[in-house]
Amino acid sequence: MTSAPATVRLTQYAHGGGCACKIPPGELEAVVAGLTRTGPADPAAELVVGLDDGDDAAVVRIPGGQGLVLTTDFFTPVVDDAYTFGRIAAANALSDVYAMGGTPVVAVNLLGWPRDVLSAELAAEVLRGGLEVAQEAGCHVGGGHSIDDPEPKYGMAVTGLLDLDRVIRNDTAVAGTPLSLTKPLGVGVLNSRMKATGEVSEEAVASMTALNRDAARAAVAAGIRAGTDVTGFGLLGHLYKMARASGVTAVVDAAAVPYLAGARQALADGFVSGGTRRNLDWVRPHTDLSAVGEDEALLLADAQTSGGLLLAGEVPGAPVIGEFVPRQDAVVVVR
């Protein structure tokens, strides 16, 4: 179900779209560099996972062997339809809890809206889409916050629960472990095409609105303890962070990586976001790309929105796209 055909193209009110408008990874790491490995003198609770390795969410220990998972994510429109934008943004925000092996419990909305330009009815459609996806996840939506903003933005702050003995982290990958990906790549170039031409990829929309819930449950059940999700920094960017934090090298079999229909053609037609190019620039010094051409490298760095889980292990239905090996000169190797 979608809202009525839009006479307003939401993407035309934003300079970027989805996770492609994230601050570049290298720039972001410089900004937060002085904030790691710090904490209050008398903490009220133990921080189990924090900012140190740029994991997907924060985790605080609570009684009974459980952890409280906290995350937030919001962005500018990645599609023109308001209801669909809300669904995608909510699925993306919930994904960080799933990436840690957790279950979302409650979320609050984050809405920025140019109220003198776009109608309140459109804003309500965005919130309706977000609510529907949260309810599909079994997650309450308990309110939120809104501001008058020159660009439309929407997302959620999400709190979840997990078993601390089965938390999935980005710094625990072990050499000799296969590397799996639970959603195909290509969302970024397809969204760039849509923003430029209005041509919607229903396959990309279906991928972005699909929850990572089942993949997370399968990963926890399989005993997987290392993983992340693939969003704005692209597969190469998120994999580089994971391998770097774990002290291993990630080897990617480029031929095994799945892509959405039309992704290669969208790339060939030039629909590559600035965020994707910045991703590739960031990982290039740490990545052996000698076995692939520039187009393949750009697809592997494609800035995803609400992408899949990238896991150190195998789960049913997810292709194995490589493996972790002992640290080499390059942190990531594409073969």
NORTA-V838779 format. One record per residue. N is the residue number from 1. RES is the residue in one letter. OMEGA is omega in whole degrees, 0 to 359 (NA if undefined). BURIAL is # if it has 9 or more other ideal C-beta (glycine too) atoms within 8 Angstrom, else .. D_CENTER is the distance of its C-alpha to the mean C-alpha in whole Angstrom. Layout:
((N:RES:OMEGA:BURIAL:D_CENTER) (N:RES:OMEGA:BURIAL:D_CENTER))
This chain:
((1:M:174:.:24) (2:T:177:.:23) (3:S:183:.:25) (4:A:180:.:28) (5:P:188:.:28) (6:A:169:#:27) (7:T:178:.:29) (8:V:176:.:27) (9:R:185:.:24) (10:L:184:#:21) (11:T:181:#:19) (12:Q:179:.:23) (13:Y:182:#:22) (14:A:181:#:19) (15:H:179:.:19) (16:G:179:#:16) (17:G:176:#:13) (18:G:183:#:10) (19:C:176:#:7) (20:A:180:#:10) (21:C:176:#:12) (22:K:172:#:11) (23:I:183:.:13) (24:P:187:#:14) (25:P:180:#:13) (26:G:178:.:17) (27:E:180:.:18) (28:L:180:#:16) (29:E:178:#:17) (30:A:181:.:20) (31:V:186:.:20) (32:V:186:#:19) (33:A:183:.:21) (34:G:184:.:24) (35:L:182:.:22) (36:T:176:#:21) (37:R:175:.:24) (38:T:179:.:26) (39:G:180:.:26) (40:P:179:.:29) (41:A:182:.:33) (42:D:186:.:33) (43:P:178:.:30) (44:A:179:.:30) (45:A:181:.:27) (46:E:175:.:26) (47:L:183:#:22) (48:V:176:#:21) (49:V:181:#:18) (50:G:187:#:17) (51:L:193:.:16) (52:D:183:.:18) (53:D:177:.:16) (54:G:180:.:13) (55:D:188:#:11) (56:D:182:#:8) (57:A:174:#:11) (58:A:178:#:15) (59:V:178:#:18) (60:V:179:#:21) (61:R:173:#:24) (62:I:185:.:26) (63:P:175:.:29) (64:G:179:.:30) (65:G:179:.:27) (66:Q:175:#:24) (67:G:174:#:21) (68:L:182:#:20) (69:V:182:#:16) (70:L:181:#:15) (71:T:174:#:12) (72:T:179:#:11) (73:D:176:#:9) (74:F:180:#:11) (75:F:178:#:11) (76:T:185:#:14) (77:P:178:#:15) (78:V:174:#:13) (79:V:183:#:16) (80:D:183:#:20) (81:D:187:#:20) (82:A:181:#:20) (83:Y:179:#:20) (84:T:175:#:17) (85:F:178:#:15) (86:G:179:#:15) (87:R:181:#:14) (88:I:182:#:11) (89:A:179:#:10) (90:A:178:#:11) (91:A:179:#:9) (92:N:180:#:6) (93:A:179:#:8) (94:L:185:#:10) (95:S:182:#:7) (96:D:176:#:7) (97:V:178:#:11) (98:Y:181:#:11) (99:A:177:#:9) (100:M:183:#:12) (101:G:185:#:14) (102:G:177:#:15) (103:T:178:.:16) (104:P:183:#:15) (105:V:181:.:19) (106:V:178:#:19) (107:A:171:#:17) (108:V:183:#:18) (109:N:171:#:18) (110:L:186:#:17) (111:L:168:#:19) (112:G:188:#:20) (113:W:176:#:23) (114:P:193:#:25) (115:R:178:.:28) (116:D:184:.:31) (117:V:182:.:29) (118:L:188:#:27) (119:S:174:.:29) (120:A:178:.:28) (121:E:177:.:28) (122:L:178:#:25) (123:A:179:#:23) (124:A:178:.:24) (125:E:176:#:23) (126:V:181:#:19) (127:L:178:#:20) (128:R:178:#:21) (129:G:178:#:18) (130:G:179:#:16) (131:L:182:#:19) (132:E:181:#:19) (133:V:177:#:16) (134:A:179:#:16) (135:Q:175:#:20) (136:E:179:.:19) (137:A:184:#:17) (138:G:185:.:20) (139:C:175:#:19) (140:H:167:.:21) (141:V:190:#:20) (142:G:179:.:23) (143:G:179:.:23) (144:G:184:#:21) (145:H:179:.:22) (146:S:175:#:23) (147:I:172:.:24) (148:D:190:.:26) (149:D:179:#:24) (150:P:178:.:24) (151:E:173:#:21) (152:P:178:#:19) (153:K:177:#:16) (154:Y:174:#:15) (155:G:183:#:12) (156:M:163:#:13) (157:A:189:#:14) (158:V:174:#:14) (159:T:180:#:16) (160:G:179:#:17) (161:L:174:#:19) (162:L:174:#:19) (163:D:184:#:22) (164:L:178:#:22) (165:D:183:.:24) (166:R:179:#:21) (167:V:176:#:18) (168:I:183:#:15) (169:R:179:#:14) (170:N:184:#:13) (171:D:186:#:17) (172:T:177:#:19) (173:A:184:#:19) (174:V:177:#:22) (175:A:181:.:24) (176:G:182:.:25) (177:T:176:#:22) (178:P:181:#:21) (179:L:183:#:17) (180:S:179:#:15) (181:L:189:#:13) (182:T:174:#:12) (183:K:176:#:11) (184:P:176:#:13) (185:L:175:#:12) (186:G:180:#:13) (187:V:185:#:11) (188:G:181:#:12) (189:V:178:#:15) (190:L:177:#:16) (191:N:177:#:15) (192:S:176:#:17) (193:R:181:#:20) (194:M:180:#:19) (195:K:183:#:19) (196:A:189:.:22) (197:T:185:.:24) (198:G:181:.:23) (199:E:184:.:23) (200:V:171:#:20) (201:S:179:#:19) (202:E:178:.:19) (203:E:178:#:17) (204:A:178:#:14) (205:V:179:#:15) (206:A:179:.:15) (207:S:184:#:12) (208:M:182:#:10) (209:T:180:#:12) (210:A:178:#:12) (211:L:173:#:11) (212:N:184:#:10) (213:R:184:#:14) (214:D:178:.:16) (215:A:179:#:14) (216:A:179:#:14) (217:R:179:.:17) (218:A:180:#:18) (219:A:178:#:17) (220:V:181:#:19) (221:A:180:.:22) (222:A:180:#:22) (223:G:180:.:22) (224:I:183:#:19) (225:R:179:#:18) (226:A:179:#:16) (227:G:177:#:12) (228:T:171:#:8) (229:D:184:#:5) (230:V:180:#:5) (231:T:193:#:3) (232:G:180:#:6) (233:F:178:#:8) (234:G:180:#:8) (235:L:182:#:10) (236:L:181:#:13) (237:G:180:#:11) (238:H:178:#:9) (239:L:177:#:12) (240:Y:178:#:14) (241:K:182:#:13) (242:M:181:#:14) (243:A:179:#:17) (244:R:181:#:18) (245:A:184:#:18) (246:S:180:#:19) (247:G:180:.:22) (248:V:172:#:22) (249:T:177:#:21) (250:A:178:#:19) (251:V:182:#:21) (252:V:173:#:19) (253:D:188:#:21) (254:A:182:#:20) (255:A:182:.:22) (256:A:183:#:21) (257:V:181:#:17) (258:P:178:.:17) (259:Y:174:#:16) (260:L:178:#:16) (261:A:178:.:20) (262:G:184:#:21) (263:A:181:#:18) (264:R:178:#:21) (265:Q:178:.:23) (266:A:176:#:21) (267:L:181:#:20) (268:A:180:.:24) (269:D:173:.:25) (270:G:183:.:23) (271:F:181:#:20) (272:V:182:#:18) (273:S:174:#:16) (274:G:179:.:17) (275:G:178:#:14) (276:T:179:#:14) (277:R:178:#:17) (278:R:176:#:16) (279:N:182:#:14) (280:L:177:#:17) (281:D:183:.:19) (282:W:185:#:17) (283:V:187:#:17) (284:R:181:#:20) (285:P:185:.:23) (286:H:189:#:21) (287:T:174:#:21) (288:D:181:#:24) (289:L:187:.:23) (290:S:184:.:27) (291:A:183:.:27) (292:V:177:#:24) (293:G:183:.:25) (294:E:180:.:23) (295:D:179:#:22) (296:E:179:#:20) (297:A:179:#:19) (298:L:178:#:17) (299:L:179:#:16) (300:L:178:#:14) (301:A:184:#:13) (302:D:182:#:12) (303:A:182:#:9) (304:Q:170:#:7) (305:T:181:#:6) (306:S:179:#:5) (307:G:183:#:5) (308:G:176:#:7) (309:L:177:#:8) (310:L:195:#:10) (311:L:173:#:13) (312:A:183:#:17) (313:G:181:#:19) (314:E:173:.:20) (315:V:182:#:19) (316:P:175:.:21) (317:G:181:.:20) (318:A:180:#:17) (319:P:171:.:18) (320:V:185:#:19) (321:I:180:#:18) (322:G:182:#:20) (323:E:171:#:21) (324:F:180:#:21) (325:V:176:#:24) (326:P:184:.:26) (327:R:175:.:25) (328:Q:178:.:27) (329:D:177:.:27) (330:A:178:#:24) (331:V:176:#:21) (332:V:177:#:19) (333:V:175:#:22) (334:V:183:#:21) (335:R:NA:.:24))
